[in-house]
Amino acid sequence: MASFDISQARARFPALKQDQVYLGNAGATYKTSKASIAAYANAYEGAAKFINASLSEVCSLRSGANQICLGVSTTQLLHNLPTALQSQPGDELVLSKLNHEADTAPWARIAERLGLKVKWWSATDPQNPVCDLDELQELLSEKTRLVACPHVSNVTGTITRVKEIATLVHRYPRALLCVDGVALAPHREVDVKDIGVDFYVFSWYKVYGPHIAQLYASSRIHDQISSLGHFFKGAETLDSKLNLASASYEATQSTPAVVEYLGANPTTTWDKIVSHEGGLQRIRLDFLNSEGRITVYGERSASTELRVPVVSFTVPGTRSQRVVVEVESRSSFGFRSGPMYSYRLVDEIIGLKDVEDGVVRISMLHYNTEEEIRGLVGVLKEVINSLPGESQ
Ligand SMILES: Cc1ncc(COP(=O)(O)O)c(C=O)c1O
């Protein structure tokens, strides 16, 4: 039998080309590397910086980023949170019907398990559903423990006034605000201190990075979060409380790169991004609003104060899926149709008969060009004109 070729094996592990001798594989093949520990801490700091979370100097664990937790997805992080958040009998949870299901299901489930009351925060206008402050005010009480809403609906693209909502929610002694920032974070600078939220979550894989997600919790309420970690582990940071093992060492390395991509003055870069995306969304909305056969959902205005470049619509009488297929058959534009995991919004508020078929959603990013969007408008025109108006 040929002997094991150790030099060939070692050649496949580039990290071995240094002085440190790795004898910690039972922990992890590379984790003992000082370089990888430092890179992981640096990634957390990049991630915290991205949303203006505080870096604590006294925190000795992993990094100073003690207000954030990284995990595989927003859905997973939002499942961990309700299990860890302390509650008491009689607590009420106010859940927006505009939520992606990721910010509804875990709260509804814990409410059912613990006998807490769910109050649904609905919306009245089926074409332009919003998280309305007056409607929220009606639902809040001394018993409110949590309000969960999106910063932007991933269907309508409309921006929620979360700063004002945070102020309103915090008038109640135990009430906390959990904001799903997944649909906003690719398009706007996020400053968790400025908006004053208690929890903020978003997915890096929509913010130009790999498939990881991030949860922030204000230090002010860390003592209200129990640790999901083993009893002998420390619970000084949000990560040590909510992250059941570690985030992906490999994937987290992207966060400093995204921060760097935004340049030395991220606010200036964001301003340019907002202005560029605003121009693109104007071209697209001008067309959609002018086309009588299309129903647009969300703000019809292209104002960047009101919306991000995520636009959904239906062509009444035609299946949304058909619109997508027709566009794809004539061009290389790629987008999707469906309820977009915002089933309650599409079903109960927008009121589509065929919820599974859902809406056509076109979402752009700053890398899209004016030429692309003008081309898209041309193809959409052609498709709409060709549709016979079949029944749904
Ligand atoms: C608004 C919104 N929230 C939550 C999620 C879920 O994110 P994840 O896939 O990271 O669980 C999505 C995913 O599309 C989303 O659009």
The ligand as a Gaussian input file, in Angstrom:
#p B3LYP/6-31G(d) Opt

LIG

0 1
 C      -37.663000      42.004000       3.847000
 C      -37.026000      40.673000       4.076000
 N      -36.915000      40.218000       5.341000
 C      -36.360000      39.037000       5.613000
 C      -35.878000      38.236000       4.606000
 C      -35.279000      36.926000       4.964000
 O      -33.891000      37.013000       4.867000
 P      -32.991000      35.706000       4.952000
 O      -33.070000      35.071000       3.597000
 O      -31.628000      36.210000       5.274000
 O      -33.543000      34.831000       6.005000
 C      -35.972000      38.659000       3.272000
 C      -35.474000      37.797000       2.191000
 O      -35.734000      37.992000       1.034000
 C      -36.558000      39.911000       3.004000
 O      -36.682000      40.371000       1.754000

